[in-house]
Amino acid sequence: MYIHKVTIKTPTHCVFITVKEDGKIHLFKYNERTCDFDVFDNQHEASEWILNALPTHYYRVTFPGEPD
């Protein structure tokens, strides 16, 4: 079972934080252009990941006929 703890909003992104019963910290980070997801055992590592902004360069997959 996942327990939603908090959603953190920074100037560059938002982070949705849940904690599983086994203590694993699940983080979903997003902004208007991209997103990222990771799982942590350590609160210190999770907090560093939360504070880092999402990359400004990224790859994107498109299919023929889709608008840009």
C-alpha angles and dihedrals in degrees: 000000000000121000116204108225107175147324113232120203120200127175090262105033149353127241125206109204126198130167123210122219090255090061097255113146113223116198129189114188122189147160134174093289110032147003141209137195132199141162124222138189093191124067093207093055090045092052092051090050091050093054096049113094120235116263118271092215120059144153123251132194118217132178128218111275096024118123116247 
